[in-house]
Amino acid sequence: MRKKKNLTSIISAIAIIAIVIIMCISSRMQWPYSYIRLTFFDGMTLIFAVIFTYFLHQKGTEKRQRKEYCERLIIKIQEQLEAEYLKRPTVEKNGIILLTIRSIQKKLKLLAALKNEVDEKDIGYAQDRFNEYEEFYGEHCQDQNYLISSESTCIRMLTLVSDKLEEIVNKLYE
């Protein structure tokens, strides 16, 4: 990302310098010898056009990069939600499940902090559904038989979160 930004900055600077050099050369040359006539007014117009397009390009790039970051974050959350040990929790996997729950919670908070890109209601819904899963698991993490019998409940809660995140991705590019 930074390399692209630096490249556009360098290209814009070279364009401005080239315009100024052409203006200086064309002001010194007389009519039969000057192939390029560039008055001061024309040169300044070109310089402002280059600067204006540079800033428009940068503004669009930053918005796109924030949306792409949101999308990557959502994809990471969805990948974690697809983990088999979350859908079919066991007492043996308790440590891994708790670490994954914390990781997903942090990513959801990061996503909620990007208020300009995502709707607060949508991310709030996803957080609430995931909090339900966390509470459910926290209450029954030591009862292996109950966890086995309530596998469909775990899958339903995780699917609700994943579906809402998919909706958020679709809304990003509307």
N, C-alpha and C positions, 0 to 999 in steps of 0.2 A: 504494500500500500504506500509506504513512504517512498519507495523507489519510483513509483508512478507519479507521485506528487512532485518529487524532485525533478523528474524528467520533464513534466509539463512546465515547471518553473524555469528550467534551463531553456527549453524551446521558446517560451514566451520572451525571456530576456534576450535571446539571440535574435528573435524577430524584431524587437524594439531597437536593438543596437544596429541591425541591418537597415532599418528604416531611417535612423538618424544618419548613418554613413551615406546612404543614397541621397538624403536631403543635402548633406554637406557637399558631396561631389557634384550634384546637379546644380547647386547654387554657384559653383565656381566655373562650370563649363559654359561655353557660349553655344548658341543655337546649332550650328552645323555639326558640332562634335558631341553634343549630349544626346544619347539615345534614350535616356530615361529622364523625364522632367518631373520633378517632385517638388512642389512648392511647400512652404512652411505649413500652410493650412492643410494641405493634403497629407503631409507627413504626420501632423498632430492628430488628424482624424484616424489615420491608420493605427497610430499608437494607442489611442483611446479604444479603438475597436479590439485590438489585441488584448489590452488589459481587461476590458469588459467581458470578452469571451473566456478569458482565463478564470475570472471570478465566478462566472456562471457555471463553468465546467467543474470547478472545485466544490461549489455548493451542491450540485447534483451528485457528485461523487460521494460526499460525506453522508448525504441522506441514504444513498444506495448502500453504503458500507454499514450504516446502522441497521438497516433492514436485513442485510445479509447476516450481520452478527446475531440479530434476534432469531433468524431462521436457523442458524447453526446451533444456537443455544437450545431452541425447541427440539431440534433433531437429537441433540445429546440427551435431553430429558426423556424423549420418547424411546430412545435406545435403552436407557436405564429402566424405564417402565416395562419394557418387554422382557426383562430378565425373568427367567423361570423361577428363581428362588423368591421373587416378590409375588408371583402368581400362586405359587404353591409353597408357602412358607413352612419351614420346619424349625424345630428347636435348635438343631445343630447349626443352622445357618444364621442364628440370631445376630451375631456380630456383623456379618456382611450385610444383612438386611438393615440393621440400624445405621451403618455407615452410608449405605445407598439412600436411605430415607433422608439423612442429613444433607447429603449431596444434592438430592433433588430439591429439597427445601431451599437451599442456598441459591440454586439456579432459578427457581421460581421467584425468589426475592429479587435477583438480578433482573429478571424479565419484567417484574413489576416496576422496577426503578426506571425502565425505559418507557415512560408514560407517553412520549410523543409518537412512538411507533405502535404500541399495543393499547387496546382498550382496557381500562382498569376493571371494568365489570367482568370481562372475559377471563382475565388473569386471576381475579378474585375468586371466580367460580372454580377455576382449576386448583387454586390453593386450598379452597374449602374442601373440595372432594379429596384432595391428597391428605389434608389434615384428618379427614374421616378415616382414611386408610391407616394413617399413623396411629390414631387413637385406637382403632380396632386391633391393630397388631400389638400395640402396647398393652392392651387389656388381656390379650389371649396368647402372648408370646411363649408362655410356659406350658400351655395346654395343647400338646401335640394332636390329640384326638379332635379337639374342636377346630384346630387349624385345618386339618385334613377334611373335615366335614363342611367347612365353610370356604372351600376353594373357589366356588362360583361367586361368592360375595367379594373376595379379593379381586378376582378377575373383573367383575363389574365395576368396582371402584376405580381400578387402574385404567380400564377402558374409557370411563367417563372423562378422566383427566387427559388421556391421550387424544380422544376425539375433540375435546375443547381446544387443546393445543393445535390440532390440525386446522380447526376453524380460525384460530389466531393467525396461522401461517397464510391461509387463504386471504384473510383481511389485510395482511401486510401489503400486498401488491394490488389492491383495488384502487 
